[in-house]
Amino acid sequence: MFNAVIAAAAETETRNPLLPELYDIIWSGLIFVVILFFFWKLVLPRMQKLLDERAEAIEGNIAKADDAQRQAEAALEQYTAQLADARAEAGKIREVARADGQKIVAEHRELAVSEAARVTASAKVQIEAERQAAVVSLRSEVGTLAIDLASGVIGESLTDDAKASAIVDRFLADLEASEKAAK
């Protein structure tokens, strides 16, 4: 038995403990090849298909995001253009409103000036008519008084209307001439 232990020890000494037996290497290699074959034929194509689908989905989402960004930029440009147009139109409307307001003010000013001129002319005409009426009334009253006074001074009645009118007119003309000379 001692020989058997020594023989076993001698056998173990000649073999490297780090290297497995040849049958272990063959069976491990065979199992590795079988697993590699199934992995290569079943798992790897499914994984590649899954990765391709995922890459397509990501690329599709990126394309959609790019489209959405382009649409958003286009909408922003359109909005900015519309806003600029609206501001320009608002400015034009304000300018038109100012011009219309100035026209209205000018028209009303002209109407007021013409109305004032008309009222002034009408008042002047009315004043002149009243002055003429007053002059005519005063002439007749002064004439009557002058004739009565002259009749009293002369002592004779001045019943001749033409003669009385001539005397009154001459008296009033002398009175007006003396007033103008006094001014």
C-alpha positions in Angstrom: 0.0 0.0 0.0 2.8 2.2 0.7 3.9 1.6 -2.9 0.5 2.6 -4.1 0.7 5.9 -2.2 4.1 6.5 -3.6 3.0 5.7 -7.1 0.0 8.0 -6.7 2.2 10.7 -5.3 4.6 10.2 -8.3 1.8 10.5 -10.7 0.5 13.7 -9.2 3.9 15.1 -9.2 4.4 14.8 -12.9 1.0 16.4 -13.8 0.5 20.1 -13.6 -2.3 20.8 -11.2 -3.3 23.9 -13.2 -4.0 21.9 -16.4 -7.2 19.9 -16.4 -7.4 16.4 -17.8 -7.8 15.9 -21.5 -11.3 14.5 -21.2 -12.3 17.6 -19.2 -11.0 19.8 -21.9 -12.8 17.8 -24.7 -16.2 17.7 -22.9 -15.9 21.4 -21.9 -15.0 22.3 -25.5 -17.9 20.3 -26.8 -20.4 21.9 -24.4 -18.9 25.3 -25.3 -19.4 24.7 -29.0 -23.0 23.5 -28.5 -23.8 26.6 -26.3 -22.0 28.8 -28.8 -24.0 27.2 -31.7 -27.3 27.8 -29.9 -26.2 31.3 -28.8 -25.1 32.0 -32.4 -28.3 30.7 -34.0 -30.9 31.7 -31.5 -29.9 34.4 -29.0 -27.7 36.5 -31.2 -30.2 37.0 -34.1 -32.9 37.8 -31.6 -30.6 40.3 -29.8 -29.6 41.8 -33.2 -33.3 42.1 -34.2 -34.1 43.7 -30.9 -31.2 46.2 -31.3 -32.2 46.9 -34.9 -35.8 47.6 -33.9 -34.6 49.8 -31.0 -32.2 51.7 -33.4 -35.0 52.2 -35.9 -37.4 53.4 -33.1 -34.7 55.8 -31.9 -34.0 57.1 -35.4 -37.7 57.4 -36.0 -38.1 59.4 -32.8 -35.2 61.6 -33.7 -36.7 62.2 -37.2 -40.0 63.0 -35.6 -38.3 65.3 -33.2 -36.4 67.0 -36.0 -39.7 67.4 -38.0 -41.4 68.8 -34.9 -38.5 71.2 -34.3 -38.7 72.3 -38.0 -42.4 72.8 -37.7 -42.0 74.7 -34.4 -39.4 76.9 -36.0 -41.6 77.5 -39.1 -44.5 78.2 -36.8 -42.3 80.6 -34.8 -41.2 82.4 -38.0 -44.8 82.6 -39.2 -45.9 83.9 -35.8 -43.1 86.4 -35.8 -44.0 87.5 -39.3 -47.7 87.8 -38.4 -46.8 89.8 -35.3 -44.6 92.1 -37.4 -47.4 92.5 -39.9 -49.9 93.1 -37.1 -47.6 95.8 -35.6 -47.1 97.4 -39.0 -50.9 97.4 -39.6 -51.6 98.8 -36.1 -49.1 101.6 -36.9 -50.8 102.3 -40.2 -54.2 102.3 -38.5 -52.9 104.7 -35.8 -51.5 107.0 -38.5 -54.7 106.9 -40.5 -56.6 107.6 -37.2 -54.3 110.5 -36.5 -54.8 111.9 -40.0 -58.5 111.4 -39.8 -58.6 113.1 -36.4 -56.6 116.0 -37.7 -58.9 116.3 -40.7 -62.0 116.2 -38.5 -60.5 118.9 -36.2 -59.6 121.0 -39.3 -63.1 120.5 -40.7 -64.7 121.5 -37.4 -62.4 124.4 -37.1 -63.3 125.6 -40.6 -67.0 125.0 -39.8 -66.6 127.0 -36.6 -64.8 129.8 -38.3 -67.4 129.9 -41.1 -70.2 129.8 -38.6 -68.6 132.5 -36.6 -68.2 134.6 -39.7 -71.8 134.0 -40.7 -73.0 134.9 -37.2 -70.8 138.0 -37.2 -72.1 139.0 -40.7 -75.6 138.3 -39.6 -75.2 140.4 -36.4 -73.6 143.2 -38.4 -76.5 143.2 -40.8 -79.0 143.1 -38.0 -77.1 145.9 -36.1 -77.0 148.0 -39.3 -80.7 147.4 -39.9 -81.5 148.4 -36.3 -79.3 151.4 -36.6 -81.1 152.4 -39.8 -84.4 151.8 -38.1 -83.2 153.9 -35.1 -82.0 156.7 -37.5 -85.3 156.7 -39.4 -87.2 156.7 -36.1 -85.0 159.5 -34.7 -85.4 161.5 -37.9 -89.1 161.3 -37.8 -89.2 162.2 -34.1 -86.6 164.9 -34.4 -88.3 166.1 -37.5 -91.6 166.3 -35.7 -90.0 168.1 -32.8 -88.1 170.4 -35.0 -91.2 171.4 -36.9 -93.1 171.9 -33.7 -90.2 174.0 -32.4 -89.9 175.9 -35.6 -93.6 176.5 -35.7 -93.4 177.9 -32.2 -90.4 180.1 -33.0 -91.7 181.4 -36.2 -95.2 181.6 -35.0 -96.6 180.1 -38.1 -97.6 176.5 -38.8 -95.4 174.5 -41.1 -97.9 172.2 -42.7 -96.2 171.8 -46.0 -94.6 168.4 -45.8 -92.0 169.0 -48.5 -90.9 172.2 -47.0 -90.9 170.7 -43.5 -88.9 167.7 -44.7 -86.3 169.9 -46.3 -85.9 171.9 -43.1 -85.6 168.8 -41.0 -83.0 167.2 -43.4 -81.0 170.4 -43.5 -81.1 170.5 -39.6 -80.0 166.9 -39.3 -77.2 167.4 -41.8 -75.9 170.4 -39.9 -76.1 168.4 -36.7 -74.2 165.4 -38.1 -71.6 167.8 -39.6 -71.1 169.4 -36.2 -70.7 166.0 -34.5 -68.1 164.9 -37.1 -66.2 168.1 -36.6 -66.2 167.6 -32.8 -64.6 164.2 -33.1 
